[in-house]
Amino acid sequence: MLNSPLSPSSTELVINVLDMVLSEGKPLDRAYSHHFSGLQLAPSEQARITVVAGDILRRLNLYCYLSDVKFEEMSRMGTRLLNVWHLFHELDLPKMQYALQVDEKEYFDRLEKAKAQPALWDGCPEWLDTMGQAQLGEAWAKERAALSTQPKRYLRVNLLKCTREELGKKLRNEQVQTKEVEGVDTALEVTSDSALFRTESFKKGWFEQQDAGSQLVATAVDAKPGMRVIDACAGAGGKTLSIASQMQGKGRLLAMDVEQWKLDSLKQRARRANAHNVETRIIASSKTIKRLKLSADRVLLDVPCSGLGVLKRNPDAKWRDTPERLPVLVELQKHILQSYSRMVKVGGILIYATCSIMPEENRDQIDAFLAENEHFKFIEDENISVADSGFDGFYLAKLERISE
């Protein structure tokens, strides 16, 4: 967190970012891009702005309660919320022109009341707290608290170009401090406030920014050189590139998605990473899947999901989402699992993954699939807990096809 107050111009940027997210429904990353575009901000000041905006969104209902500001009032009353944020973190108030003042007695009264409401204190909307308690029971409280914390920054070393040790040394020479992550052989945690994407290491393709939990999912694919591997919900390809590294550039790695722009982005990233065995293919219809029937040694299904395991990294999502979205996603997951599993050959492995911590999207899906598909057998699964790991929350399950 900060050790000094925001500058007047930075407070204005934070309010504008929050207003775009809350009033216009824009994703947080797009709001940053819109408001930072064309500005000559120092990397350190840009980082301070994202720290504050991110923290406010992670516990938005708490800060709104403490400041008596409604979500939709951000453009008009955001200065009071920013003053409350600084008070909460025991910082001097920022020097904002025309700022709305805070009644400190009322603030401290509200603070004591908030401490007695765990869901509010953790910045959890009521619908999500109800869902979390229903699905995770007593385990929900620690996950809810963990999701309100600031995410750490992790890198994945590109083993096609360097080792983890070489990357760490190279980054130190570029004034980026890192440390190795226990239990994740490809990961480094960034411990300094550094502009990663301006480094020569990044430009040369030595690393990608990727959460350590996400790296564990890719590692579970266990792809070997010479295999035929399909990443069937590849998106922009973070896990695809990790799998390419496992394969040492040998074999065929097919990255598929329903959106061409994501695959176009993946192509650029693959070129920078020297991942020459990556081939992209748009999923135009069910025929695309049928043509690949029983063809792959490994199929990764990183399916569309609620994203409830990555809320500390994407905190704006919980203020846009509703409980009605989950049943729609669950049905889509069932369809993808049933249809795309056809691509796994006999003896091949299917890896199902989500960035959710809700059993309905995770083990419940696997149990339902196995009950209807005797051609597969369960190998193992893993819940990557936000609270226990410090990473984002993920689920993965590995199934083997034992017959046609």
Residue pairs with C-beta under 8 A, 6 or more apart in sequence:
1 51
1 55
1 89
1 150
2 48
2 51
2 52
2 89
2 91
3 91
4 91
4 92
5 86
5 91
5 92
5 93
5 94
5 95
6 14
6 48
6 49
6 52
6 82
6 86
6 94
7 45
7 94
7 95
8 94
8 95
8 96
8 97
10 45
10 48
10 49
10 52
10 94
11 79
11 82
11 94
11 96
12 96
13 35
13 36
13 49
14 49
14 52
14 53
14 56
14 78
14 82
15 74
15 75
15 78
15 79
15 82
16 35
16 75
17 28
17 31
17 32
17 35
17 49
17 53
18 53
18 56
18 57
18 74
18 78
19 74
19 75
19 78
20 26
20 31
20 34
20 35
21 27
21 28
21 31
21 57
21 316
21 319
22 60
22 71
22 72
22 74
22 319
23 72
23 74
23 75
25 320
26 34
27 314
27 316
28 53
28 54
28 57
28 314
28 315
28 316
32 50
32 53
36 46
41 49
43 193
43 194
43 195
43 198
44 193
47 193
51 150
52 82
52 85
54 150
54 315
55 85
55 150
56 63
56 81
56 85
57 315
57 316
57 319
58 123
58 147
58 148
58 149
58 150
58 311
58 312
58 315
59 121
59 122
59 123
59 148
60 71
60 123
60 315
60 319
61 120
61 123
61 124
61 125
62 114
62 120
62 121
62 122
62 123
63 69
63 81
63 84
63 85
63 88
64 70
64 71
64 81
65 110
65 114
65 120
66 84
66 88
66 107
66 110
66 111
66 114
67 77
67 80
67 81
67 83
67 84
67 102
67 107
68 80
68 106
68 110
69 77
69 78
69 80
69 81
70 77
71 319
74 81
77 100
79 96
79 98
79 99
79 100
80 99
80 100
80 101
80 102
82 94
82 96
82 99
83 93
83 94
83 96
83 99
83 100
83 101
83 102
84 102
84 107
86 92
86 93
86 94
87 93
87 102
87 104
87 107
88 111
93 99
114 120
114 121
115 121
118 141
118 144
118 145
119 126
119 129
119 144
122 144
122 145
122 147
122 148
123 148
123 315
124 132
124 144
124 147
124 148
124 318
125 318
125 319
127 322
127 323
128 308
128 318
128 321
128 323
129 140
129 144
130 323
131 323
131 326
131 358
132 140
132 143
132 144
132 358
133 140
135 358
135 359
135 360
136 143
136 357
136 358
136 359
142 387
143 357
143 385
143 386
143 387
143 393
145 387
146 312
146 385
146 386
146 387
146 390
147 311
147 312
147 386
147 393
148 312
149 312
150 312
151 211
151 312
151 313
151 392
152 189
152 190
152 390
153 189
153 190
153 196
153 209
154 181
154 187
154 188
154 189
154 190
154 209
154 210
154 211
154 212
154 215
154 391
155 167
155 178
155 187
155 188
155 189
155 190
155 196
155 207
155 208
155 209
155 210
156 186
156 187
156 207
156 208
156 209
156 210
156 215
156 238
156 241
156 242
157 163
157 164
157 167
157 186
157 187
157 188
157 206
157 207
158 205
158 206
158 207
158 208
158 241
158 245
158 273
158 274
159 186
159 245
159 246
159 248
160 244
160 245
160 248
160 249
160 273
160 274
160 275
161 204
161 205
161 206
161 273
161 274
162 170
162 206
164 180
164 185
164 186
164 187
164 188
166 206
167 178
167 188
167 201
167 206
167 207
168 178
168 180
168 188
170 200
170 201
170 206
171 177
171 178
171 188
171 199
171 201
172 178
174 194
174 199
174 200
174 201
175 192
175 194
176 190
176 192
176 194
176 196
176 199
176 201
177 190
177 191
177 192
177 194
178 188
178 189
178 190
178 191
178 192
179 188
179 189
179 191
180 187
180 188
180 189
181 187
181 188
181 189
181 212
184 212
184 215
184 216
184 219
185 219
186 215
186 219
186 242
186 245
187 210
187 212
187 215
188 207
189 212
190 196
196 202
196 209
201 207
203 272
204 272
205 272
205 273
205 274
208 238
208 241
208 242
208 269
208 273
210 238
210 242
211 310
211 313
211 391
211 392
212 389
212 391
213 309
213 384
213 389
213 391
213 392
213 393
213 394
214 238
214 239
214 355
214 391
214 392
214 394
215 242
216 382
216 384
216 391
216 394
216 396
217 239
217 300
217 302
217 351
217 353
217 384
217 394
217 396
218 238
218 239
218 242
218 243
218 246
218 300
219 242
219 246
220 351
220 353
220 382
220 396
220 398
221 229
221 239
221 243
221 246
221 298
221 300
221 349
221 351
222 246
222 298
222 349
223 229
223 243
223 246
223 247
223 251
223 253
223 297
223 298
224 246
224 247
224 251
224 297
225 247
225 248
225 249
225 250
225 251
226 247
226 250
226 251
227 247
227 251
227 252
227 297
227 298
228 251
228 252
228 254
228 295
228 296
228 297
228 298
229 243
229 247
229 251
229 252
229 253
229 254
229 296
229 297
229 298
229 299
229 300
230 253
230 254
230 256
230 292
230 295
230 296
230 298
230 299
230 300
230 343
231 237
231 239
231 240
231 243
231 253
231 254
231 255
231 256
231 300
231 302
232 256
232 283
232 289
232 299
232 300
232 301
232 336
232 340
232 343
233 256
233 257
233 300
233 301
233 302
233 303
233 304
233 336
234 240
234 255
234 256
234 257
234 262
234 263
234 266
234 280
234 302
235 257
235 262
235 266
235 302
236 262
236 265
236 266
236 269
237 255
237 262
237 263
237 265
237 266
237 269
237 270
237 278
239 300
239 302
240 253
240 255
240 266
240 270
240 275
240 278
241 266
241 269
241 270
241 273
241 275
241 278
243 253
243 298
243 300
244 253
244 270
244 273
244 275
244 277
244 278
245 273
245 275
247 253
247 277
249 274
249 275
249 276
249 277
250 277
251 277
252 277
252 279
253 275
253 277
253 278
253 279
254 279
254 280
254 281
254 292
254 296
255 263
255 266
255 278
255 279
255 280
255 281
256 280
256 281
256 282
256 283
256 288
257 263
257 280
257 282
257 283
258 282
258 283
260 282
263 280
263 281
263 282
266 278
266 280
267 278
267 280
269 275
270 276
270 278
281 288
282 288
283 289
286 339
289 339
289 340
289 342
289 343
290 342
292 342
292 343
293 342
293 343
294 342
294 343
294 344
294 345
294 346
294 404
295 343
295 345
296 343
296 344
296 345
296 348
297 345
297 347
297 348
297 349
298 344
298 348
298 349
298 351
299 340
299 341
299 343
299 344
299 348
299 349
299 350
299 351
300 351
300 353
301 336
301 337
301 340
301 341
301 350
301 351
301 352
301 353
302 353
302 354
302 355
303 332
303 333
303 336
303 337
303 352
303 353
303 354
304 329
304 332
304 333
304 336
305 329
305 333
305 354
305 355
305 356
305 361
306 321
306 325
306 326
306 329
306 354
306 356
306 358
306 361
307 314
307 317
307 355
307 356
308 355
308 356
308 357
308 358
308 393
309 354
309 355
309 356
309 357
309 384
309 386
309 392
309 393
309 394
309 395
310 355
310 392
310 393
311 317
311 318
312 386
312 392
313 392
326 358
326 360
326 361
329 361
330 360
330 361
330 365
333 354
333 361
333 365
334 365
334 368
334 369
337 352
337 365
337 369
338 369
338 372
338 373
341 350
341 369
341 373
341 376
341 399
341 401
344 350
344 401
345 401
346 401
346 402
346 403
346 404
347 400
347 401
347 402
348 400
348 401
349 379
349 398
349 399
349 400
349 401
350 376
350 398
350 399
350 400
350 401
351 396
351 397
351 398
351 399
352 365
352 366
352 396
352 397
352 399
353 394
353 395
353 396
353 397
354 361
354 362
354 394
354 395
355 392
355 393
355 394
356 362
356 393
356 395
357 383
357 385
357 386
357 393
357 395
361 395
362 381
362 383
362 395
362 397
363 381
363 395
363 397
366 378
366 381
366 397
366 399
369 376
369 399
370 376
370 377
370 378
370 399
374 403
375 401
375 402
375 403
375 404
376 399
376 400
376 401
376 402
377 399
377 400
377 402
378 397
378 399
379 397
379 398
379 399
379 400
380 397
380 398
381 395
381 396
381 397
381 398
382 395
382 396
382 397
383 393
383 394
383 395
384 391
384 392
384 393
384 394
384 395
384 396
385 393
386 392
386 393
